[in-house]
Amino acid sequence: MKSKILIFSATYNESKNITLLLNYIEELNLDLDILIVDDNSPDKTWQIVEEYSKNKKNIHLIVRERKSGLDTAHK
């Protein structure tokens, strides 16, 4: 049985960085999934991820209603 990698990042106001991060991860050319948990960033980071992942089945997004912190994003 083959293991699959999950790369996880919690985001808040990362609109200037998120595309760079996603591009970098994809350039690794590995069989992996990406999970972004965004705390409803005022700069609309979640919208950038939503648009970026539109045709990509391996990128997943959870948008939380409000800023809840890094520790709860990890849980």
All heavy atoms as a GROMACS GRO file, in nm:
protein
  617
    1MET      N    1   0.083  -0.117   0.000
    1MET     CA    2   0.000   0.000   0.000
    1MET      C    3   0.088   0.125   0.000
    1MET      O    4   0.178   0.138   0.081
    1MET     CB    5  -0.090  -0.002   0.123
    1MET     CG    6  -0.182   0.114   0.130
    1MET     SD    7  -0.296   0.085   0.268
    1MET     CE    8  -0.343   0.249   0.299
    2LYS      N    9   0.059   0.215  -0.090
    2LYS     CA   10   0.139   0.336  -0.105
    2LYS      C   11   0.085   0.446  -0.015
    2LYS      O   12  -0.035   0.472  -0.012
    2LYS     CB   13   0.136   0.381  -0.251
    2LYS     CG   14   0.220   0.500  -0.279
    2LYS     CD   15   0.213   0.536  -0.426
    2LYS     CE   16   0.283   0.666  -0.450
    2LYS     NZ   17   0.262   0.716  -0.583
    3SER      N   18   0.173   0.511   0.057
    3SER     CA   19   0.133   0.625   0.140
    3SER      C   20   0.123   0.750   0.055
    3SER      O   21   0.197   0.766  -0.042
    3SER     CB   22   0.236   0.650   0.250
    3SER     OG   23   0.241   0.541   0.338
    4LYS      N   24   0.033   0.838   0.092
    4LYS     CA   25   0.020   0.965   0.022
    4LYS      C   26   0.055   1.077   0.119
    4LYS      O   27   0.024   1.069   0.237
    4LYS     CB   28  -0.122   0.983  -0.032
    4LYS     CG   29  -0.134   1.098  -0.126
    4LYS     CD   30  -0.260   1.088  -0.210
    4LYS     CE   31  -0.257   1.196  -0.313
    4LYS     NZ   32  -0.368   1.190  -0.404
    5ILE      N   33   0.117   1.179   0.067
    5ILE     CA   34   0.162   1.292   0.146
    5ILE      C   35   0.052   1.398   0.152
    5ILE      O   36  -0.012   1.427   0.051
    5ILE     CB   37   0.290   1.353   0.084
    5ILE    CG1   38   0.401   1.250   0.080
    5ILE    CG2   39   0.332   1.479   0.158
    5ILE    CD1   40   0.518   1.291  -0.006
    6LEU      N   41   0.035   1.458   0.269
    6LEU     CA   42  -0.053   1.573   0.285
    6LEU      C   43   0.031   1.689   0.333
    6LEU      O   44   0.098   1.680   0.436
    6LEU     CB   45  -0.165   1.546   0.385
    6LEU     CG   46  -0.251   1.669   0.420
    6LEU    CD1   47  -0.332   1.714   0.298
    6LEU    CD2   48  -0.342   1.640   0.537
    7ILE      N   49   0.028   1.798   0.260
    7ILE     CA   50   0.091   1.921   0.304
    7ILE      C   51  -0.020   2.014   0.349
    7ILE      O   52  -0.114   2.040   0.275
    7ILE     CB   53   0.175   1.986   0.192
    7ILE    CG1   54   0.290   1.893   0.156
    7ILE    CG2   55   0.224   2.123   0.234
    7ILE    CD1   56   0.379   1.943   0.045
    8PHE      N   57  -0.007   2.062   0.471
    8PHE     CA   58  -0.110   2.144   0.534
    8PHE      C   59  -0.054   2.281   0.567
    8PHE      O   60   0.059   2.294   0.612
    8PHE     CB   61  -0.157   2.074   0.662
    8PHE     CG   62  -0.224   2.165   0.760
    8PHE    CD1   63  -0.357   2.200   0.741
    8PHE    CD2   64  -0.156   2.217   0.867
    8PHE    CE1   65  -0.421   2.286   0.830
    8PHE    CE2   66  -0.218   2.302   0.957
    8PHE     CZ   67  -0.351   2.336   0.938
    9SER      N   68  -0.136   2.384   0.546
    9SER     CA   69  -0.098   2.518   0.590
    9SER      C   70  -0.221   2.592   0.637
    9SER      O   71  -0.325   2.591   0.572
    9SER     CB   72  -0.031   2.595   0.476
    9SER     OG   73   0.009   2.723   0.522
   10ALA      N   74  -0.208   2.654   0.753
   10ALA     CA   75  -0.312   2.745   0.802
   10ALA      C   76  -0.275   2.885   0.751
   10ALA      O   77  -0.158   2.923   0.752
   10ALA     CB   78  -0.315   2.743   0.954
   11THR      N   79  -0.374   2.960   0.704
   11THR     CA   80  -0.345   3.091   0.648
   11THR      C   81  -0.435   3.198   0.708
   11THR      O   82  -0.549   3.173   0.746
   11THR     CB   83  -0.363   3.094   0.495
   11THR    OG1   84  -0.497   3.056   0.463
   11THR    CG2   85  -0.266   3.000   0.426
   12TYR      N   86  -0.378   3.319   0.712
   12TYR     CA   87  -0.453   3.439   0.750
   12TYR      C   88  -0.378   3.557   0.690
   12TYR      O   89  -0.261   3.581   0.724
   12TYR     CB   90  -0.464   3.453   0.902
   12TYR     CG   91  -0.556   3.566   0.943
   12TYR    CD1   92  -0.694   3.551   0.936
   12TYR    CD2   93  -0.505   3.688   0.984
   12TYR    CE1   94  -0.780   3.653   0.972
   12TYR    CE2   95  -0.590   3.792   1.020
   12TYR     CZ   96  -0.726   3.774   1.014
   12TYR     OH   97  -0.811   3.877   1.048
   13ASN      N   98  -0.441   3.624   0.597
   13ASN     CA   99  -0.380   3.738   0.526
   13ASN      C  100  -0.249   3.700   0.456
   13ASN      O  101  -0.146   3.764   0.475
   13ASN     CB  102  -0.359   3.856   0.620
   13ASN     CG  103  -0.488   3.926   0.652
   13ASN    OD1  104  -0.588   3.912   0.582
   13ASN    ND2  105  -0.488   4.003   0.760
   14GLU      N  106  -0.254   3.597   0.376
   14GLU     CA  107  -0.138   3.550   0.301
   14GLU      C  108  -0.156   3.568   0.151
   14GLU      O  109  -0.097   3.494   0.071
   14GLU     CB  110  -0.110   3.403   0.333
   14GLU     CG  111  -0.069   3.378   0.476
   14GLU     CD  112   0.065   3.440   0.512
   14GLU    OE1  113   0.147   3.465   0.421
   14GLU    OE2  114   0.087   3.462   0.632
   15SER      N  115  -0.237   3.664   0.108
   15SER     CA  116  -0.266   3.680  -0.034
   15SER      C  117  -0.141   3.705  -0.118
   15SER      O  118  -0.135   3.665  -0.233
   15SER     CB  119  -0.367   3.793  -0.056
   15SER     OG  120  -0.313   3.917  -0.018
   16LYS      N  121  -0.040   3.767  -0.060
   16LYS     CA  122   0.083   3.795  -0.135
   16LYS      C  123   0.173   3.673  -0.148
   16LYS      O  124   0.263   3.671  -0.231
   16LYS     CB  125   0.159   3.910  -0.069
   16LYS     CG  126   0.084   4.041  -0.076
   16LYS     CD  127   0.162   4.151  -0.010
   16LYS     CE  128   0.081   4.281  -0.017
   16LYS     NZ  129   0.149   4.388   0.056
   17ASN      N  130   0.150   3.573  -0.064
   17ASN     CA  131   0.240   3.457  -0.059
   17ASN      C  132   0.179   3.325  -0.104
   17ASN      O  133   0.252   3.233  -0.140
   17ASN     CB  134   0.288   3.437   0.086
   17ASN     CG  135   0.355   3.558   0.142
   17ASN    OD1  136   0.440   3.618   0.078
   17ASN    ND2  137   0.315   3.597   0.261
   18ILE      N  138   0.048   3.314  -0.100
   18ILE     CA  139  -0.013   3.182  -0.117
   18ILE      C  140   0.011   3.120  -0.254
   18ILE      O  141   0.037   3.001  -0.265
   18ILE     CB  142  -0.164   3.185  -0.081
   18ILE    CG1  143  -0.218   3.043  -0.066
   18ILE    CG2  144  -0.245   3.266  -0.182
   18ILE    CD1  145  -0.159   2.964   0.046
   19THR      N  146   0.007   3.200  -0.358
   19THR     CA  147   0.032   3.145  -0.492
   19THR      C  148   0.175   3.096  -0.505
   19THR      O  149   0.200   2.991  -0.564
   19THR     CB  150   0.001   3.251  -0.601
   19THR    OG1  151  -0.136   3.290  -0.586
   19THR    CG2  152   0.020   3.195  -0.740
   20LEU      N  153   0.269   3.170  -0.448
   20LEU     CA  154   0.409   3.126  -0.450
   20LEU      C  155   0.425   2.993  -0.378
   20LEU      O  156   0.495   2.903  -0.426
   20LEU     CB  157   0.499   3.231  -0.384
   20LEU     CG  158   0.512   3.363  -0.456
   20LEU    CD1  159   0.586   3.465  -0.369
   20LEU    CD2  160   0.585   3.344  -0.588
   21LEU      N  161   0.359   2.980  -0.263
   21LEU     CA  162   0.366   2.855  -0.188
   21LEU      C  163   0.308   2.739  -0.267
   21LEU      O  164   0.370   2.633  -0.279
   21LEU     CB  165   0.294   2.868  -0.054
   21LEU     CG  166   0.285   2.741   0.029
   21LEU    CD1  167   0.422   2.695   0.074
   21LEU    CD2  168   0.191   2.761   0.148
   22LEU      N  169   0.189   2.758  -0.322
   22LEU     CA  170   0.124   2.651  -0.398
   22LEU      C  171   0.205   2.613  -0.521
   22LEU      O  172   0.221   2.494  -0.551
   22LEU     CB  173  -0.017   2.693  -0.436
   22LEU     CG  174  -0.115   2.709  -0.320
   22LEU    CD1  175  -0.246   2.771  -0.367
   22LEU    CD2  176  -0.140   2.577  -0.249
   23ASN      N  177   0.259   2.711  -0.590
   23ASN     CA  178   0.344   2.682  -0.707
   23ASN      C  179   0.467   2.602  -0.666
   23ASN      O  180   0.505   2.506  -0.733
   23ASN     CB  181   0.388   2.811  -0.776
   23ASN     CG  182   0.279   2.871  -0.862
   23ASN    OD1  183   0.191   2.803  -0.912
   23ASN    ND2  184   0.285   3.002  -0.879
   24TYR      N  185   0.531   2.643  -0.559
   24TYR     CA  186   0.651   2.575  -0.512
   24TYR      C  187   0.621   2.429  -0.478
   24TYR      O  188   0.695   2.339  -0.516
   24TYR     CB  189   0.709   2.647  -0.390
   24TYR     CG  190   0.831   2.579  -0.335
   24TYR    CD1  191   0.955   2.590  -0.399
   24TYR    CD2  192   0.823   2.500  -0.221
   24TYR    CE1  193   1.067   2.526  -0.350
   24TYR    CE2  194   0.935   2.434  -0.172
   24TYR     CZ  195   1.055   2.447  -0.237
   24TYR     OH  196   1.166   2.383  -0.189
   25ILE      N  197   0.513   2.406  -0.407
   25ILE     CA  198   0.477   2.269  -0.370
   25ILE      C  199   0.448   2.186  -0.494
   25ILE      O  200   0.493   2.072  -0.506
   25ILE     CB  201   0.356   2.269  -0.275
   25ILE    CG1  202   0.394   2.332  -0.142
   25ILE    CG2  203   0.303   2.127  -0.255
   25ILE    CD1  204   0.276   2.361  -0.050
   26GLU      N  205   0.375   2.243  -0.589
   26GLU     CA  206   0.343   2.168  -0.712
   26GLU      C  207   0.468   2.138  -0.795
   26GLU      O  208   0.474   2.034  -0.860
   26GLU     CB  209   0.240   2.243  -0.795
   26GLU     CG  210   0.102   2.238  -0.733
   26GLU     CD  211  -0.006   2.271  -0.833
   26GLU    OE1  212  -0.003   2.383  -0.888
   26GLU    OE2  213  -0.092   2.184  -0.856
   27GLU      N  214   0.564   2.226  -0.791
   27GLU     CA  215   0.688   2.204  -0.866
   27GLU      C  216   0.769   2.086  -0.812
   27GLU      O  217   0.858   2.035  -0.879
   27GLU     CB  218   0.774   2.330  -0.866
   27GLU     CG  219   0.719   2.438  -0.957
   27GLU     CD  220   0.795   2.569  -0.947
   27GLU    OE1  221   0.898   2.575  -0.876
   27GLU    OE2  222   0.750   2.666  -1.010
   28LEU      N  223   0.738   2.041  -0.692
   28LEU     CA  224   0.804   1.922  -0.636
   28LEU      C  225   0.767   1.797  -0.715
   28LEU      O  226   0.838   1.697  -0.708
   28LEU     CB  227   0.768   1.904  -0.489
   28LEU     CG  228   0.814   2.014  -0.394
   28LEU    CD1  229   0.755   1.993  -0.257
   28LEU    CD2  230   0.965   2.021  -0.389
   29ASN      N  231   0.654   1.806  -0.785
   29ASN     CA  232   0.608   1.697  -0.871
   29ASN      C  233   0.595   1.564  -0.796
   29ASN      O  234   0.642   1.461  -0.841
   29ASN     CB  235   0.700   1.684  -0.992
   29ASN     CG  236   0.629   1.619  -1.108
   29ASN    OD1  237   0.507   1.622  -1.117
   29ASN    ND2  238   0.704   1.561  -1.198
   30LEU      N  239   0.531   1.572  -0.680
   30LEU     CA  240   0.508   1.454  -0.599
   30LEU      C  241   0.359   1.423  -0.596
   30LEU      O  242   0.275   1.510  -0.617
   30LEU     CB  243   0.556   1.479  -0.455
   30LEU     CG  244   0.704   1.508  -0.439
   30LEU    CD1  245   0.733   1.551  -0.296
   30LEU    CD2  246   0.787   1.386  -0.476
   31ASP      N  247   0.328   1.298  -0.565
   31ASP     CA  248   0.189   1.258  -0.549
   31ASP      C  249   0.144   1.299  -0.409
   31ASP      O  250   0.173   1.230  -0.311
   31ASP     CB  251   0.177   1.107  -0.568
   31ASP     CG  252   0.033   1.058  -0.558
   31ASP    OD1  253  -0.059   1.139  -0.580
   31ASP    OD2  254   0.015   0.939  -0.530
   32LEU      N  255   0.080   1.414  -0.399
   32LEU     CA  256   0.043   1.466  -0.269
   32LEU      C  257  -0.086   1.546  -0.275
   32LEU      O  258  -0.132   1.583  -0.382
   32LEU     CB  259   0.155   1.553  -0.210
   32LEU     CG  260   0.210   1.669  -0.294
   32LEU    CD1  261   0.119   1.790  -0.294
   32LEU    CD2  262   0.346   1.707  -0.242
   33ASP      N  263  -0.142   1.568  -0.158
   33ASP     CA  264  -0.257   1.655  -0.143
   33ASP      C  265  -0.213   1.777  -0.064
   33ASP      O  266  -0.122   1.769   0.020
   33ASP     CB  267  -0.372   1.586  -0.068
   33ASP     CG  268  -0.446   1.487  -0.154
   33ASP    OD1  269  -0.463   1.514  -0.275
   33ASP    OD2  270  -0.488   1.382  -0.102
   34ILE      N  271  -0.280   1.888  -0.089
   34ILE     CA  272  -0.254   2.012  -0.018
   34ILE      C  273  -0.384   2.053   0.050
   34ILE      O  274  -0.490   2.055  -0.013
   34ILE     CB  275  -0.207   2.124  -0.114
   34ILE    CG1  276  -0.081   2.081  -0.188
   34ILE    CG2  277  -0.186   2.254  -0.038
   34ILE    CD1  278  -0.043   2.173  -0.304
   35LEU      N  279  -0.375   2.086   0.177
   35LEU     CA  280  -0.490   2.134   0.252
   35LEU      C  281  -0.458   2.272   0.307
   35LEU      O  282  -0.360   2.289   0.379
   35LEU     CB  283  -0.524   2.040   0.368
   35LEU     CG  284  -0.633   2.089   0.464
   35LEU    CD1  285  -0.766   2.109   0.392
   35LEU    CD2  286  -0.648   1.992   0.580
   36ILE      N  287  -0.541   2.369   0.271
   36ILE     CA  288  -0.528   2.504   0.323
   36ILE      C  289  -0.649   2.530   0.413
   36ILE      O  290  -0.763   2.510   0.372
   36ILE     CB  291  -0.525   2.609   0.210
   36ILE    CG1  292  -0.412   2.580   0.109
   36ILE    CG2  293  -0.515   2.750   0.267
   36ILE    CD1  294  -0.272   2.590   0.165
   37VAL      N  295  -0.622   2.575   0.536
   37VAL     CA  296  -0.728   2.614   0.628
   37VAL      C  297  -0.713   2.764   0.648
   37VAL      O  298  -0.613   2.811   0.703
   37VAL     CB  299  -0.719   2.540   0.763
   37VAL    CG1  300  -0.826   2.590   0.859
   37VAL    CG2  301  -0.731   2.390   0.743
   38ASP      N  302  -0.810   2.839   0.599
   38ASP     CA  303  -0.803   2.985   0.605
   38ASP      C  304  -0.908   3.037   0.703
   38ASP      O  305  -1.023   2.996   0.701
   38ASP     CB  306  -0.827   3.046   0.467
   38ASP     CG  307  -0.808   3.196   0.468
   38ASP    OD1  308  -0.691   3.239   0.461
   38ASP    OD2  309  -0.908   3.269   0.479
   39ASP      N  310  -0.865   3.130   0.787
   39ASP     CA  311  -0.955   3.190   0.888
   39ASP      C  312  -1.026   3.313   0.834
   39ASP      O  313  -1.025   3.419   0.895
   39ASP     CB  314  -0.876   3.225   1.014
   39ASP     CG  315  -0.857   3.107   1.107
   39ASP    OD1  316  -0.910   2.999   1.077
   39ASP    OD2  317  -0.788   3.122   1.209
   40ASN      N  318  -1.089   3.298   0.717
   40ASN     CA  319  -1.167   3.405   0.656
   40ASN      C  320  -1.086   3.533   0.646
   40ASN      O  321  -1.127   3.640   0.691
   40ASN     CB  322  -1.298   3.427   0.732
   40ASN     CG  323  -1.403   3.496   0.648
   40ASN    OD1  324  -1.391   3.503   0.526
   40ASN    ND2  325  -1.505   3.547   0.712
   41SER      N  326  -0.968   3.522   0.584
   41SER     CA  327  -0.875   3.634   0.572
   41SER      C  328  -0.940   3.758   0.510
   41SER      O  329  -1.002   3.748   0.404
   41SER     CB  330  -0.756   3.595   0.483
   41SER     OG  331  -0.681   3.493   0.542
   42PRO      N  332  -0.924   3.874   0.574
   42PRO     CA  333  -0.977   3.998   0.517
   42PRO      C  334  -0.919   4.030   0.380
   42PRO      O  335  -0.982   4.098   0.299
   42PRO     CB  336  -0.938   4.105   0.618
   42PRO     CG  337  -0.912   4.032   0.745
   42PRO     CD  338  -0.866   3.895   0.705
   43ASP      N  339  -0.797   3.981   0.352
   43ASP     CA  340  -0.735   4.007   0.221
   43ASP      C  341  -0.776   3.904   0.116
   43ASP      O  342  -0.724   3.903   0.006
   43ASP     CB  343  -0.583   4.013   0.232
   43ASP     CG  344  -0.518   3.878   0.259
   43ASP    OD1  345  -0.590   3.777   0.281
   43ASP    OD2  346  -0.394   3.871   0.258
   44LYS      N  347  -0.872   3.818   0.151
   44LYS     CA  348  -0.931   3.720   0.059
   44LYS      C  349  -0.833   3.612   0.012
   44LYS      O  350  -0.841   3.562  -0.099
   44LYS     CB  351  -0.993   3.787  -0.064
   44LYS     CG  352  -1.090   3.899  -0.031
   44LYS     CD  353  -1.216   3.846   0.030
   44LYS     CE  354  -1.317   3.961   0.042
   44LYS     NZ  355  -1.403   3.953   0.151
   45THR      N  356  -0.742   3.573   0.099
   45THR     CA  357  -0.651   3.463   0.067
   45THR      C  358  -0.729   3.342   0.018
   45THR      O  359  -0.691   3.276  -0.079
   45THR     CB  360  -0.566   3.425   0.190
   45THR    OG1  361  -0.491   3.538   0.232
   45THR    CG2  362  -0.473   3.308   0.160
   46TRP      N  363  -0.839   3.312   0.085
   46TRP     CA  364  -0.920   3.194   0.049
   46TRP      C  365  -0.971   3.202  -0.094
   46TRP      O  366  -0.982   3.099  -0.161
   46TRP     CB  367  -1.035   3.176   0.148
   46TRP     CG  368  -1.132   3.289   0.152
   46TRP    CD1  369  -1.123   3.401   0.231
   46TRP    CD2  370  -1.248   3.304   0.073
   46TRP    NE1  371  -1.229   3.484   0.205
   46TRP    CE2  372  -1.309   3.427   0.108
   46TRP    CE3  373  -1.310   3.225  -0.023
   46TRP    CZ2  374  -1.425   3.472   0.050
   46TRP    CZ3  375  -1.427   3.271  -0.081
   46TRP    CH2  376  -1.483   3.393  -0.046
   47GLN      N  377  -1.002   3.320  -0.144
   47GLN     CA  378  -1.050   3.332  -0.283
   47GLN      C  379  -0.939   3.299  -0.381
   47GLN      O  380  -0.964   3.239  -0.486
   47GLN     CB  381  -1.102   3.473  -0.310
   47GLN     CG  382  -1.238   3.499  -0.252
   47GLN     CD  383  -1.292   3.637  -0.286
   47GLN    OE1  384  -1.218   3.728  -0.319
   47GLN    NE2  385  -1.423   3.651  -0.278
   48ILE      N  386  -0.816   3.336  -0.348
   48ILE     CA  387  -0.702   3.304  -0.434
   48ILE      C  388  -0.683   3.153  -0.440
   48ILE      O  389  -0.663   3.096  -0.547
   48ILE     CB  390  -0.576   3.376  -0.384
   48ILE    CG1  391  -0.594   3.527  -0.395
   48ILE    CG2  392  -0.452   3.328  -0.461
   48ILE    CD1  393  -0.489   3.609  -0.323
   49VAL      N  394  -0.692   3.088  -0.324
   49VAL     CA  395  -0.678   2.942  -0.320
   49VAL      C  396  -0.792   2.876  -0.397
   49VAL      O  397  -0.771   2.782  -0.474
   49VAL     CB  398  -0.674   2.890  -0.175
   49VAL    CG1  399  -0.673   2.738  -0.172
   49VAL    CG2  400  -0.556   2.948  -0.101
   50GLU      N  401  -0.912   2.927  -0.378
   50GLU     CA  402  -1.029   2.872  -0.448
   50GLU      C  403  -1.010   2.879  -0.600
   50GLU      O  404  -1.035   2.783  -0.672
   50GLU     CB  405  -1.152   2.952  -0.406
   50GLU     CG  406  -1.282   2.886  -0.431
   50GLU     CD  407  -1.396   2.964  -0.367
   50GLU    OE1  408  -1.426   3.076  -0.413
   50GLU    OE2  409  -1.454   2.911  -0.270
   51GLU      N  410  -0.966   2.993  -0.649
   51GLU     CA  411  -0.944   3.011  -0.792
   51GLU      C  412  -0.829   2.923  -0.841
   51GLU      O  413  -0.838   2.857  -0.945
   51GLU     CB  414  -0.916   3.158  -0.824
   51GLU     CG  415  -0.898   3.188  -0.970
   51GLU     CD  416  -1.022   3.161  -1.055
   51GLU    OE1  417  -1.135   3.173  -1.003
   51GLU    OE2  418  -1.006   3.128  -1.174
   52TYR      N  419  -0.719   2.920  -0.768
   52TYR     CA  420  -0.601   2.843  -0.804
   52TYR      C  421  -0.634   2.694  -0.815
   52TYR      O  422  -0.585   2.624  -0.904
   52TYR     CB  423  -0.492   2.864  -0.699
   52TYR     CG  424  -0.360   2.799  -0.731
   52TYR    CD1  425  -0.260   2.871  -0.793
   52TYR    CD2  426  -0.335   2.666  -0.698
   52TYR    CE1  427  -0.138   2.812  -0.822
   52TYR    CE2  428  -0.214   2.607  -0.727
   52TYR     CZ  429  -0.116   2.681  -0.789
   52TYR     OH  430   0.005   2.622  -0.819
   53SER      N  431  -0.718   2.646  -0.726
   53SER     CA  432  -0.745   2.502  -0.719
   53SER      C  433  -0.866   2.458  -0.800
   53SER      O  434  -0.903   2.341  -0.795
   53SER     CB  435  -0.765   2.463  -0.572
   53SER     OG  436  -0.880   2.525  -0.520
   54LYS      N  437  -0.923   2.548  -0.876
   54LYS     CA  438  -1.047   2.520  -0.948
   54LYS      C  439  -1.044   2.388  -1.026
   54LYS      O  440  -1.138   2.312  -1.023
   54LYS     CB  441  -1.079   2.635  -1.044
   54LYS     CG  442  -1.221   2.632  -1.097
   54LYS     CD  443  -1.249   2.749  -1.187
   54LYS     CE  444  -1.267   2.873  -1.102
   54LYS     NZ  445  -1.310   2.989  -1.180
   55ASN      N  446  -0.936   2.358  -1.094
   55ASN     CA  447  -0.926   2.236  -1.175
   55ASN      C  448  -0.824   2.137  -1.119
   55ASN      O  449  -0.769   2.056  -1.193
   55ASN     CB  450  -0.891   2.272  -1.320
   55ASN     CG  451  -1.000   2.354  -1.384
   55ASN    OD1  452  -1.119   2.322  -1.373
   55ASN    ND2  453  -0.962   2.462  -1.450
   56LYS      N  454  -0.799   2.145  -0.990
   56LYS     CA  455  -0.700   2.058  -0.927
   56LYS      C  456  -0.766   1.979  -0.815
   56LYS      O  457  -0.812   2.037  -0.717
   56LYS     CB  458  -0.584   2.142  -0.875
   56LYS     CG  459  -0.516   2.220  -0.986
   56LYS     CD  460  -0.411   2.312  -0.931
   56LYS     CE  461  -0.362   2.403  -1.042
   56LYS     NZ  462  -0.226   2.386  -1.073
   57LYS      N  463  -0.771   1.850  -0.832
   57LYS     CA  464  -0.839   1.765  -0.734
   57LYS      C  465  -0.758   1.741  -0.608
   57LYS      O  466  -0.810   1.692  -0.509
   57LYS     CB  467  -0.873   1.631  -0.798
   57LYS     CG  468  -0.975   1.643  -0.908
   57LYS     CD  469  -1.007   1.509  -0.969
   57LYS     CE  470  -1.109   1.527  -1.080
   57LYS     NZ  471  -1.146   1.402  -1.143
   58ASN      N  472  -0.630   1.777  -0.609
   58ASN     CA  473  -0.545   1.749  -0.493
   58ASN      C  474  -0.530   1.868  -0.399
   58ASN      O  475  -0.461   1.859  -0.298
   58ASN     CB  476  -0.406   1.703  -0.538
   58ASN     CG  477  -0.329   1.814  -0.605
   58ASN    OD1  478  -0.382   1.891  -0.686
   58ASN    ND2  479  -0.201   1.823  -0.574
   59ILE      N  480  -0.594   1.981  -0.430
   59ILE     CA  481  -0.586   2.098  -0.342
   59ILE      C  482  -0.722   2.119  -0.277
   59ILE      O  483  -0.823   2.132  -0.345
   59ILE     CB  484  -0.541   2.224  -0.419
   59ILE    CG1  485  -0.404   2.200  -0.482
   59ILE    CG2  486  -0.538   2.345  -0.325
   59ILE    CD1  487  -0.354   2.316  -0.567
   60HIS      N  488  -0.721   2.122  -0.144
   60HIS     CA  489  -0.844   2.130  -0.067
   60HIS      C  490  -0.840   2.255   0.021
   60HIS      O  491  -0.734   2.294   0.070
   60HIS     CB  492  -0.861   2.005   0.019
   60HIS     CG  493  -0.841   1.879  -0.059
   60HIS    ND1  494  -0.939   1.825  -0.140
   60HIS    CD2  495  -0.732   1.799  -0.074
   60HIS    CE1  496  -0.892   1.716  -0.198
   60HIS    NE2  497  -0.766   1.698  -0.159
   61LEU      N  498  -0.955   2.314   0.039
   61LEU     CA  499  -0.965   2.439   0.114
   61LEU      C  500  -1.076   2.432   0.217
   61LEU      O  501  -1.188   2.388   0.186
   61LEU     CB  502  -0.994   2.555   0.017
   61LEU     CG  503  -1.025   2.691   0.077
   61LEU    CD1  504  -0.903   2.747   0.151
   61LEU    CD2  505  -1.071   2.787  -0.032
   62ILE      N  506  -1.044   2.472   0.338
   62ILE     CA  507  -1.144   2.490   0.442
   62ILE      C  508  -1.138   2.637   0.482
   62ILE      O  509  -1.031   2.688   0.517
   62ILE     CB  510  -1.115   2.402   0.566
   62ILE    CG1  511  -1.122   2.254   0.529
   62ILE    CG2  512  -1.211   2.436   0.680
   62ILE    CD1  513  -1.076   2.160   0.639
   63VAL      N  514  -1.252   2.705   0.473
   63VAL     CA  515  -1.260   2.845   0.515
   63VAL      C  516  -1.342   2.850   0.643
   63VAL      O  517  -1.459   2.810   0.644
   63VAL     CB  518  -1.325   2.934   0.407
   63VAL    CG1  519  -1.329   3.079   0.453
   63VAL    CG2  520  -1.251   2.922   0.275
   64ARG      N  521  -1.280   2.897   0.748
   64ARG     CA  522  -1.351   2.908   0.875
   64ARG      C  523  -1.414   3.047   0.887
   64ARG      O  524  -1.369   3.141   0.823
   64ARG     CB  525  -1.255   2.880   0.990
   64ARG     CG  526  -1.193   2.740   0.972
   64ARG     CD  527  -1.123   2.687   1.089
   64ARG     NE  528  -1.012   2.768   1.137
   64ARG     CZ  529  -0.945   2.742   1.248
   64ARG    NH1  530  -0.977   2.638   1.321
   64ARG    NH2  531  -0.846   2.818   1.287
   65GLU      N  532  -1.517   3.057   0.966
   65GLU     CA  533  -1.596   3.180   0.975
   65GLU      C  534  -1.518   3.299   1.029
   65GLU      O  535  -1.541   3.412   0.990
   65GLU     CB  536  -1.719   3.158   1.062
   65GLU     CG  537  -1.822   3.069   0.997
   65GLU     CD  538  -1.947   3.058   1.081
   65GLU    OE1  539  -1.976   3.149   1.162
   65GLU    OE2  540  -2.017   2.956   1.067
   66ARG      N  541  -1.425   3.273   1.120
   66ARG     CA  542  -1.350   3.383   1.181
   66ARG      C  543  -1.211   3.334   1.221
   66ARG      O  544  -1.184   3.214   1.218
   66ARG     CB  545  -1.423   3.438   1.301
   66ARG     CG  546  -1.437   3.341   1.416
   66ARG     CD  547  -1.527   3.396   1.525
   66ARG     NE  548  -1.535   3.316   1.644
   66ARG     CZ  549  -1.582   3.192   1.654
   66ARG    NH1  550  -1.622   3.130   1.548
   66ARG    NH2  551  -1.588   3.130   1.769
   67LYS      N  552  -1.127   3.427   1.259
   67LYS     CA  553  -0.993   3.393   1.302
   67LYS      C  554  -1.002   3.313   1.432
   67LYS      O  555  -1.047   3.364   1.535
   67LYS     CB  556  -0.909   3.518   1.323
   67LYS     CG  557  -0.765   3.489   1.347
   67LYS     CD  558  -0.682   3.616   1.348
   67LYS     CE  559  -0.536   3.580   1.371
   67LYS     NZ  560  -0.453   3.696   1.382
   68SER      N  561  -0.960   3.188   1.424
   68SER     CA  562  -0.970   3.098   1.538
   68SER      C  563  -0.835   3.051   1.588
   68SER      O  564  -0.829   2.977   1.685
   68SER     CB  565  -1.058   2.978   1.502
   68SER     OG  566  -1.187   3.020   1.468
   69GLY      N  567  -0.731   3.087   1.520
   69GLY     CA  568  -0.597   3.054   1.569
   69GLY      C  569  -0.536   2.931   1.503
   69GLY      O  570  -0.604   2.844   1.454
   70LEU      N  571  -0.404   2.929   1.511
   70LEU     CA  572  -0.326   2.822   1.449
   70LEU      C  573  -0.348   2.688   1.517
   70LEU      O  574  -0.361   2.585   1.450
   70LEU     CB  575  -0.177   2.859   1.454
   70LEU     CG  576  -0.080   2.765   1.387
   70LEU    CD1  577  -0.110   2.753   1.237
   70LEU    CD2  578   0.062   2.813   1.406
   71ASP      N  579  -0.358   2.687   1.648
   71ASP     CA  580  -0.372   2.558   1.716
   71ASP      C  581  -0.503   2.488   1.678
   71ASP      O  582  -0.502   2.367   1.655
   71ASP     CB  583  -0.363   2.575   1.869
   71ASP     CG  584  -0.472   2.664   1.927
   71ASP    OD1  585  -0.523   2.752   1.856
   71ASP    OD2  586  -0.506   2.645   2.045
   72THR      N  587  -0.612   2.560   1.666
   72THR     CA  588  -0.738   2.496   1.627
   72THR      C  589  -0.738   2.457   1.480
   72THR      O  590  -0.803   2.362   1.442
   72THR     CB  591  -0.860   2.584   1.658
   72THR    OG1  592  -0.849   2.707   1.588
   72THR    CG2  593  -0.872   2.611   1.807
   73ALA      N  594  -0.664   2.531   1.398
   73ALA     CA  595  -0.652   2.492   1.256
   73ALA      C  596  -0.581   2.357   1.243
   73ALA      O  597  -0.617   2.275   1.161
   73ALA     CB  598  -0.575   2.599   1.179
   74HIS      N  599  -0.483   2.334   1.329
   74HIS     CA  600  -0.411   2.208   1.326
   74HIS      C  601  -0.497   2.091   1.373
   74HIS      O  602  -0.479   1.979   1.330
   74HIS     CB  603  -0.285   2.216   1.413
   74HIS     CG  604  -0.174   2.288   1.346
   74HIS    ND1  605  -0.054   2.231   1.316
   74HIS    CD2  606  -0.165   2.415   1.300
   74HIS    CE1  607   0.023   2.318   1.256
   74HIS    NE2  608  -0.041   2.431   1.246
   75LYS      N  609  -0.588   2.119   1.460
   75LYS     CA  610  -0.675   2.013   1.513
   75LYS      C  611  -0.781   1.979   1.413
   75LYS      O  612  -0.828   1.874   1.398
   75LYS     CB  613  -0.738   2.056   1.645
   75LYS     CG  614  -0.633   2.070   1.754
   75LYS     CD  615  -0.698   2.125   1.880
   75LYS     CE  616  -0.590   2.152   1.983
   75LYS     NZ  617  -0.641   2.223   2.099
   0.00000   0.00000   0.00000
